[in-house]
């Protein structure tokens, strides 16, 4: 029953957030109907052509009616036509989102095991040489933005060593060689950040009374870590891992554009660059759905790892 109430409350909150975002997005993009006509028809269109287009597409109606019509069409799956790609928006997004999902999945395969392992090892012996080395590397990686690391890795692996291609167009189908650099750039920053968070959490847990009691009883370090410390130490890192999904969704824009990768990021970039209003609106709403879904999963994971906090407490932010 608690899980049902939790999911029900989170879904209600998600619907409220999505409704608010949809209104803000529509206000930002379509409050000035004259600009909409220019963006769709082009700057060389005549005033008569713009007026005819606005009338044909219902822009003579009041704003609230136009917003309600758009929202209903979006909910029912009619996302409109892309003026740049000349195709239905609903057909463009799934494939591009799946392509970005491959990048995000590959990045998580680096971020999660490497970040957790490095953080746990560093946190087990704070102040040691290994801890200082890991902390130094983690700080260095989190200090470098995506575009800088993309340039650095390309300079090393593309122009110097000639090991990898400089573009990830995937024109001949999926290529593991082409996807290595984008995945490496995405995972570079977050791995260090996760390692730092895990290290801090591990140090805190290793100083608790039950860990000290286990040591006094003669338990080995490995047994203490695996049986007593690790689950509690993973509470904060798991939350951070779940929050990486929306960050990766936005972070792929820079990486995908840099490597010419045909994913969700380049789709949104092209839509914004070419004033493709319907496509921008759809991408924004899809991003909100991803953020809300990962937040729900994060709360579920938190409640599972920390049984002292109920799911309803997690939903209310009492962590």
Buried (B, 14 or more C-beta within 10 A) or exposed (E): EEEEEBBEBBEEBBEEBBEEBBEEBBEEBBEEBEEBBBBBBEEEBEEEEBBBBBEEBEBEEEEEEBBEEBBEEBEEEEBBBBBBBEEBBBEBBEEBBEBBBBBBEBBBEBBBEBBBEBBBBBBBBBEEEEBEEBBEBBEEBBEBEBEEBBEEBBEEBBEEEEEBBBBBEBEEEEEEEBBBBBBBBBBBBBBBBBBBBBBBBBBBBBEBEEBEEBBEEEBEEEEBBEEBBBBBBBBBBBBBBBBBBBBBBBBBBBBBBBBBBBBBBBBBBBBBEBBBBBBBBBBBBBBBEBBBBBBBBBBBBBBEBBEEBBBBBBBEEEE
